[in-house]
Amino acid sequence: MKKMILLSLLFLTSCQSRLFRQENQTPEQSSEVTQDSGISSGSVLQITKAPSPHEQIQLGLILGPGGSKTFAHVGFLKEIQARKIPVHAIVGLEWGSLVAASFAAKGSAHEVDWQLSKLKESGSNWLGNSQSHIQDLLQPLKPFLSAYSAESTKIPFSCPSLNLKKSQVFMMNKGKLDQLLPYCLPYPPYFKVYEGTIAGPREIQQAVDYLRRQGANYIVLVNVLAGINQNEPINWLELSYDMKRKWPGVHERLDIVISDQNISDFKSRQELIQLGSEQSEKFADKLMNRF
């Protein structure tokens, strides 16, 4: 009985410590709904009341998680850039952080497309039969990423990382991008834990808070896990549910449905970008009318 009480106390303590959130350079620094149904391709859900017509819109973007599916974010960014829609600040979750960081560096979706094309140099079989080291896969992008720090990007950028030992989430927005991103990208079961940390793909509320602090007053979440294959690992199915929740502070959610590609299929980059572009067109037109 005493053992059960002790285990319960430990669990509660862990849950409480999980609530701590911090913006920091590295996770090693110690300072401290309802599911929507019937999603169709390119569907949009308005969640939070938009700013008044007289208030200048400052757009904040959250590029959601999804492994290889996050390449569809590039298509979305191309559509809003083609319409000259300014992005005030951006956050990426899991592999969405690589797209977000690459876009933040120069504010160019075409630059993101070019840089991500270099990932092919890692080989067609990224994952093999075991987990991959995230820093090895990012090696082809190191010259580009090392040229920018989160403090020097054209657009303010951050990404969440979960420190497993401390049970804390850190919003990573300091340091060189090549050193920062490995903390935000790996998520089981496909990638190894990086220095005791994994991606924080569920930290939408922390992403909202960061964007608000940067002055964003109209926040859009781009979800590429709509239409996820039910054979994916259970934690990814849970993430898909999280992306469809109504998050306070998110004004609109764009659901990009990708049903044919697996999360681990990193060989279909161009096809995924095209899907993202096609399913973002109507939303981008609507968004353009607000500016």
Secondary structure, 3 states (H helix, E strand, C coil): CHHHHHHHHHHHHHHHHCCCEEEECCCCCCCCCCCCCCCCCCEEEECCCCCCCCCCCCEEEEECCCHHHHHHHHHHHHHHHHCCCCCCEEEECCCHHHHHHHHHHHCCHHHHHHHHHHHHHHCCCCCCCCCECHHHHCHHHHHHHCCCECCCCCCCEEEEEEECCCCEEEEECCCEHHHHHHHHCCCCCCECCECCEEECCCCHHHHHHHHHHCCCCEEEEEEEEECCCCCCCHHHHHHHHHHCCCCCCCCEEEEEECCCCCCCCCCCHHHHHHHHHHHHHHHHHHHHCCC
